């Protein structure tokens, strides 16, 4: 799944969550936790945040108030791109009868993603 758009954020966030670190990238992953788990993306964490969207925005605000909103929207767009590709890959795997473990989901034909716009 590292070839999916937005993987540079999601992969770091998943790794951070695996060690219990609540980084900016980890908060991004938590924003779409249910959606990613539904797409069979393994999220190795016991860390939960009541309001991940709010926590993410507050974290961005702490570093630079002037650009927080734009960066927040950019992160959510990248997360959405990743989630759409993961959902498409999970759907493809199910249709092909290869619905195995979450790690089995990968981009088709070695390309970044064929899921296209919704």
N, C-alpha and C positions, 0 to 999 in steps of 0.2 A: 504494500500500500504506500510505500515511500515514493512511488511515481505519481500518486494522485496530487492534484494541485492543493496547496495548503498543508502538505505533509510535513514541511519543515517546522510548522508550528505544532501540529497534532502529534507528531512523533516525539518531539521534545516534551510536550505536555504529558503524554502517556508515560514517558520515562521518569519524569519528575513525580508524577502521581505514584508510580511504583515504589518510590523510596519515601513517599509521604511528604514531598516538598510542594508547597502551594505557591508555585511561581505564576507569572503572568500566563505562560503557555498552559500550565495546568488548569488555570481558571477558564481559559478558552475551551479546553476539552470538557470541563464540567458544565459549561453552558449548554452543550449538546449531548450530554451524557446519555440520556435515554435514546436519542436518535441514533447515536453511534452504536450503542449496544444492540439496538434493533437491527442495525445493518451488520451485526456480527463482528464488530470491531472490539477486540478485547481491551478493556480499560482496567488495568490492574491497580485498584485503589480501594482503600477503606475510608479515604478522606471525602467528606461531604460538606457542602456549603449551602446554607439555606437559600441564598440569593446570589448565584454565581454571576449573573449579569451585572448586578449592582456592585459586587465585589470587584469584578473586572474593571468596571468604569471607575470606581474609587481608586483602584491601583493605578490606572492610567492618569487620573487626575493628580495623584501624588507626584508624578514625575514631570508632567507638563500640562497645566490647566488649559493653555491655549490650543493645544492639538489633541486633547483627550478624545473629543467627540469623533473627529476624523479617524483617529487611530482605532477607536472602538468599532466604528463601522467597517473599516478595512479588515480588522481581525474577524468580524462576523461574516463578511463576504468570503474570506479565505476558508473559514470553517464550513460555510455552506457549500462551497465548491468541493471540499473534501468529503463532506457527508453525502452529497449527491452522488459522487463517484463510488463511494462505499456502498450506498444503497443500490446503485445500478449493478455493481459487481456481485452483491449478495443476491439480487434478483436473478442475474444471469446464472450464478452458481446453482440456485434452486431450480431454474428451468432446465439446466443441463444435468441435474441429478447429482451434482457434486457438492451438495451442501454439507461440507464437513466442518472442521474446526474454524474458528474465527481467523486464524492465521492463513487459511487456505485461500482467502479472498485476495485476488490480485488483479491488476489492470489487464484488460484484454490485449492480446497480440503484442505485449511489451510496450504499448503506447500509454501515455499518461492517463487518458480517460476518453471513453466514447459516449459518456452519458449525455453530453450536450445540454443546452439550456432547457429549462422547464417551461 
